[in-house]
Amino acid sequence: QVQLVESGGGLVQAGGSLRLSCAASGRTFGSYAMGWFRQTPGKEREFVASISRGGGSSYYADSVKGRFTISRDNFKNMVYLQMNSLKPEDTAVYYCVAGSTLATIRQGSWGQGTQVTVSS
């Protein structure tokens, strides 16, 4: 089972940028679809972005399309989320997830999360 550790969260002003990183353990990283979700208190965890095993396909929530970019480096066992033009409504705990397929990614292995706070 893959283990995931997120980093890169913090406090940023609206309009700013952050880059989240997710480090994965194990030698089978390339066999996992990867994704980012986020959650605010009292709300369900929501999909942000996902990327296929080889990195050739990526998908985004409408709310972040054009502002966020997901990428992965299968040699370094890393997945990234570049977040630009941040808005206060992007404030949340961001979670990295590794799943066997893009369709079943929610059933995969989750990291502990990293807090992103966007001030207005």
DRENPA-3360 file (N, C-alpha, C; in nm, 2 decimals, always signed):
BEGIN
1 = QVQLVESG = +0.08/-0.12/+0.00/+0.00/+0.00/+0.00/+0.09/+0.12/+0.00 ~ +0.05/+0.22/-0.08/+0.13/+0.34/-0.09/+0.10/+0.43/+0.02 ~ +0.21/+0.50/+0.07/+0.19/+0.60/+0.18/+0.22/+0.74/+0.12 ~ +0.14/+0.84/+0.16/+0.15/+0.97/+0.09/+0.17/+1.08/+0.20 ~ +0.26/+1.17/+0.17/+0.28/+1.29/+0.26/+0.27/+1.42/+0.18 ~ +0.18/+1.50/+0.21/+0.16/+1.63/+0.15/+0.25/+1.74/+0.21 ~ +0.28/+1.84/+0.14/+0.35/+1.96/+0.19/+0.33/+2.07/+0.10 ~ +0.36/+2.19/+0.14/+0.35/+2.31/+0.06/+0.24/+2.40/+0.09;
9 = GGLVQAGG = +0.15/+2.36/+0.18/+0.04/+2.45/+0.22/+0.09/+2.57/+0.30 ~ +0.00/+2.66/+0.32/+0.03/+2.78/+0.39/-0.07/+2.89/+0.38 ~ -0.03/+3.01/+0.42/-0.12/+3.13/+0.41/-0.07/+3.22/+0.29 ~ -0.16/+3.25/+0.21/-0.13/+3.33/+0.09/-0.24/+3.43/+0.07 ~ -0.21/+3.55/+0.01/-0.31/+3.65/-0.02/-0.39/+3.61/-0.15 ~ -0.51/+3.66/-0.16/-0.58/+3.63/-0.28/-0.51/+3.68/-0.40 ~ -0.51/+3.60/-0.51/-0.43/+3.63/-0.63/-0.30/+3.57/-0.63 ~ -0.25/+3.52/-0.52/-0.12/+3.46/-0.51/-0.12/+3.31/-0.56;
17 = SLRLSCAA = +0.00/+3.25/-0.54/+0.02/+3.11/-0.59/+0.08/+3.03/-0.48 ~ +0.05/+2.90/-0.48/+0.11/+2.80/-0.40/+0.13/+2.67/-0.48 ~ +0.23/+2.60/-0.44/+0.26/+2.47/-0.51/+0.26/+2.36/-0.40 ~ +0.16/+2.27/-0.41/+0.15/+2.16/-0.32/+0.23/+2.04/-0.38 ~ +0.29/+1.97/-0.29/+0.36/+1.85/-0.33/+0.31/+1.73/-0.25 ~ +0.32/+1.61/-0.31/+0.28/+1.49/-0.24/+0.39/+1.39/-0.27 ~ +0.45/+1.34/-0.17/+0.56/+1.24/-0.18/+0.50/+1.10/-0.15 ~ +0.52/+1.01/-0.24/+0.47/+0.87/-0.23/+0.58/+0.77/-0.20;
25 = SGRTFGSY = +0.55/+0.68/-0.11/+0.65/+0.57/-0.08/+0.63/+0.45/-0.18 ~ +0.72/+0.36/-0.19/+0.70/+0.24/-0.27/+0.76/+0.25/-0.41 ~ +0.77/+0.14/-0.47/+0.83/+0.13/-0.60/+0.73/+0.11/-0.71 ~ +0.60/+0.12/-0.68/+0.49/+0.10/-0.77/+0.41/+0.23/-0.80 ~ +0.48/+0.35/-0.77/+0.40/+0.48/-0.78/+0.34/+0.49/-0.92 ~ +0.41/+0.45/-1.03/+0.36/+0.47/-1.16/+0.24/+0.39/-1.19 ~ +0.20/+0.29/-1.11/+0.08/+0.21/-1.13/-0.04/+0.28/-1.07 ~ -0.03/+0.39/-1.01/-0.14/+0.46/-0.94/-0.19/+0.58/-1.02;
33 = AMGWFRQT = -0.32/+0.59/-1.03/-0.37/+0.72/-1.07/-0.37/+0.81/-0.94 ~ -0.34/+0.94/-0.96/-0.33/+1.03/-0.85/-0.43/+1.14/-0.85 ~ -0.46/+1.20/-0.74/-0.55/+1.30/-0.73/-0.54/+1.40/-0.61 ~ -0.60/+1.51/-0.62/-0.61/+1.60/-0.51/-0.75/+1.63/-0.48 ~ -0.79/+1.63/-0.36/-0.92/+1.67/-0.31/-0.90/+1.78/-0.20 ~ -1.01/+1.84/-0.16/-1.00/+1.94/-0.06/-1.13/+1.93/+0.03 ~ -1.11/+1.98/+0.15/-1.23/+1.97/+0.24/-1.22/+2.09/+0.34 ~ -1.34/+2.15/+0.36/-1.36/+2.26/+0.46/-1.45/+2.20/+0.57;
41 = PGKEREFV = -1.44/+2.26/+0.69/-1.52/+2.21/+0.80/-1.67/+2.21/+0.77 ~ -1.73/+2.10/+0.80/-1.87/+2.08/+0.78/-1.92/+2.04/+0.64 ~ -1.82/+2.03/+0.55/-1.85/+1.99/+0.41/-1.78/+1.86/+0.37 ~ -1.84/+1.80/+0.27/-1.78/+1.68/+0.22/-1.65/+1.71/+0.14 ~ -1.56/+1.61/+0.14/-1.44/+1.62/+0.06/-1.47/+1.63/-0.08 ~ -1.41/+1.73/-0.15/-1.45/+1.75/-0.29/-1.33/+1.73/-0.38 ~ -1.36/+1.69/-0.50/-1.26/+1.66/-0.60/-1.20/+1.79/-0.65 ~ -1.07/+1.80/-0.67/-1.00/+1.91/-0.72/-0.94/+1.88/-0.86;
49 = ASISRGGG = -0.85/+1.78/-0.86/-0.79/+1.74/-0.99/-0.74/+1.60/-0.98 ~ -0.72/+1.53/-1.10/-0.66/+1.40/-1.10/-0.58/+1.39/-1.22 ~ -0.49/+1.28/-1.22/-0.40/+1.26/-1.33/-0.38/+1.11/-1.35 ~ -0.37/+1.07/-1.47/-0.35/+0.93/-1.50/-0.21/+0.88/-1.46 ~ -0.20/+0.74/-1.47/-0.07/+0.68/-1.43/+0.05/+0.74/-1.50 ~ +0.04/+0.75/-1.63/+0.15/+0.80/-1.70/+0.16/+0.95/-1.72 ~ +0.05/+1.02/-1.67/+0.05/+1.17/-1.67/-0.01/+1.22/-1.80 ~ -0.05/+1.14/-1.89/-0.10/+1.19/-2.02/-0.24/+1.25/-2.01;
57 = SSYYADSV = -0.32/+1.22/-1.91/-0.45/+1.27/-1.90/-0.47/+1.33/-1.76 ~ -0.54/+1.45/-1.76/-0.56/+1.51/-1.63/-0.70/+1.57/-1.63 ~ -0.76/+1.59/-1.52/-0.90/+1.63/-1.51/-0.91/+1.73/-1.39 ~ -1.00/+1.83/-1.40/-1.01/+1.93/-1.30/-1.16/+1.96/-1.27 ~ -1.18/+2.00/-1.15/-1.31/+2.06/-1.11/-1.33/+2.19/-1.18 ~ -1.45/+2.22/-1.22/-1.48/+2.34/-1.29/-1.43/+2.46/-1.21 ~ -1.44/+2.45/-1.08/-1.40/+2.57/-0.99/-1.25/+2.60/-1.00 ~ -1.17/+2.51/-1.04/-1.03/+2.54/-1.04/-0.97/+2.53/-1.19;
65 = KGRFTISR = -1.05/+2.50/-1.28/-1.00/+2.48/-1.42/-0.94/+2.62/-1.47 ~ -0.82/+2.61/-1.53/-0.76/+2.73/-1.58/-0.67/+2.80/-1.47 ~ -0.68/+2.76/-1.34/-0.60/+2.82/-1.24/-0.51/+2.72/-1.17 ~ -0.55/+2.59/-1.17/-0.47/+2.49/-1.10/-0.42/+2.39/-1.21 ~ -0.30/+2.34/-1.18/-0.24/+2.24/-1.27/-0.18/+2.12/-1.19 ~ -0.23/+2.00/-1.23/-0.17/+1.88/-1.16/-0.06/+1.82/-1.25 ~ +0.04/+1.77/-1.19/+0.15/+1.71/-1.26/+0.21/+1.60/-1.17 ~ +0.29/+1.52/-1.24/+0.35/+1.41/-1.16/+0.49/+1.38/-1.22;
73 = DNFKNMVY = +0.58/+1.33/-1.13/+0.71/+1.28/-1.17/+0.73/+1.14/-1.12 ~ +0.71/+1.05/-1.21/+0.71/+0.90/-1.17/+0.85/+0.86/-1.13 ~ +0.96/+0.93/-1.17/+1.09/+0.89/-1.13/+1.12/+0.94/-0.98 ~ +1.05/+1.05/-0.94/+1.07/+1.10/-0.81/+0.96/+1.05/-0.71 ~ +0.86/+0.98/-0.76/+0.74/+0.94/-0.68/+0.67/+1.07/-0.62 ~ +0.65/+1.17/-0.71/+0.59/+1.29/-0.66/+0.47/+1.33/-0.75 ~ +0.38/+1.39/-0.69/+0.27/+1.46/-0.76/+0.25/+1.60/-0.71 ~ +0.22/+1.69/-0.79/+0.22/+1.83/-0.76/+0.08/+1.89/-0.79;
81 = LQMNSLKP = +0.05/+2.00/-0.72/-0.06/+2.08/-0.76/-0.02/+2.23/-0.76 ~ +0.00/+2.29/-0.88/+0.03/+2.43/-0.89/-0.10/+2.51/-0.88 ~ -0.11/+2.60/-0.79/-0.23/+2.67/-0.77/-0.21/+2.82/-0.79 ~ -0.26/+2.88/-0.89/-0.25/+3.02/-0.93/-0.38/+3.09/-0.91 ~ -0.37/+3.22/-0.90/-0.49/+3.31/-0.89/-0.58/+3.26/-0.78 ~ -0.52/+3.24/-0.67/-0.60/+3.18/-0.55/-0.70/+3.27/-0.51 ~ -0.81/+3.21/-0.46/-0.93/+3.29/-0.41/-0.96/+3.25/-0.27 ~ -1.02/+3.33/-0.19/-1.05/+3.29/-0.05/-1.13/+3.16/-0.05;
89 = EDTAVYYC = -1.21/+3.13/-0.14/-1.29/+3.01/-0.14/-1.21/+2.89/-0.17 ~ -1.08/+2.90/-0.20/-0.99/+2.79/-0.22/-0.94/+2.74/-0.08 ~ -0.97/+2.82/+0.02/-0.92/+2.78/+0.15/-0.98/+2.65/+0.20 ~ -0.89/+2.55/+0.23/-0.93/+2.42/+0.27/-0.81/+2.34/+0.31 ~ -0.84/+2.22/+0.36/-0.73/+2.12/+0.38/-0.73/+2.04/+0.25 ~ -0.61/+2.03/+0.19/-0.59/+1.96/+0.06/-0.53/+1.82/+0.09 ~ -0.59/+1.72/+0.02/-0.55/+1.59/+0.04/-0.50/+1.53/-0.09 ~ -0.39/+1.45/-0.08/-0.34/+1.37/-0.20/-0.40/+1.23/-0.19;
97 = VAGSTLAT = -0.43/+1.17/-0.30/-0.49/+1.03/-0.30/-0.43/+0.96/-0.41 ~ -0.40/+0.83/-0.39/-0.35/+0.73/-0.49/-0.45/+0.62/-0.50 ~ -0.50/+0.60/-0.63/-0.60/+0.50/-0.65/-0.56/+0.41/-0.77 ~ -0.62/+0.29/-0.77/-0.59/+0.20/-0.88/-0.63/+0.25/-1.01 ~ -0.74/+0.32/-1.02/-0.79/+0.38/-1.14/-0.84/+0.52/-1.11 ~ -0.86/+0.60/-1.21/-0.91/+0.74/-1.20/-1.06/+0.73/-1.15 ~ -1.13/+0.63/-1.20/-1.27/+0.62/-1.16/-1.29/+0.58/-1.02 ~ -1.20/+0.50/-0.96/-1.21/+0.46/-0.82/-1.12/+0.52/-0.73;
105 = IRQGSWGQ = -1.07/+0.64/-0.76/-0.96/+0.70/-0.69/-1.00/+0.73/-0.54 ~ -1.13/+0.76/-0.52/-1.18/+0.79/-0.38/-1.16/+0.67/-0.29 ~ -1.15/+0.55/-0.34/-1.13/+0.43/-0.26/-0.98/+0.40/-0.23 ~ -0.89/+0.50/-0.28/-0.75/+0.47/-0.27/-0.69/+0.51/-0.13 ~ -0.56/+0.53/-0.13/-0.49/+0.57/-0.01/-0.47/+0.72/+0.00 ~ -0.50/+0.77/+0.12/-0.50/+0.92/+0.14/-0.38/+0.96/+0.22 ~ -0.33/+1.08/+0.20/-0.24/+1.15/+0.28/-0.31/+1.21/+0.40 ~ -0.23/+1.28/+0.48/-0.28/+1.34/+0.60/-0.34/+1.48/+0.58;
113 = GTQVTVSS = -0.31/+1.54/+0.47/-0.36/+1.67/+0.43/-0.27/+1.79/+0.46 ~ -0.28/+1.90/+0.39/-0.21/+2.02/+0.42/-0.30/+2.14/+0.41 ~ -0.29/+2.23/+0.50/-0.38/+2.34/+0.51/-0.34/+2.45/+0.41 ~ -0.44/+2.50/+0.33/-0.42/+2.61/+0.25/-0.52/+2.72/+0.29 ~ -0.47/+2.84/+0.32/-0.55/+2.95/+0.36/-0.53/+3.07/+0.27 ~ -0.63/+3.12/+0.21/-0.62/+3.23/+0.12/-0.69/+3.35/+0.18 ~ -0.62/+3.46/+0.21/-0.68/+3.57/+0.27/-0.72/+3.67/+0.17 ~ -0.83/+3.74/+0.20/-0.89/+3.84/+0.10/-0.82/+3.98/+0.12;
% end
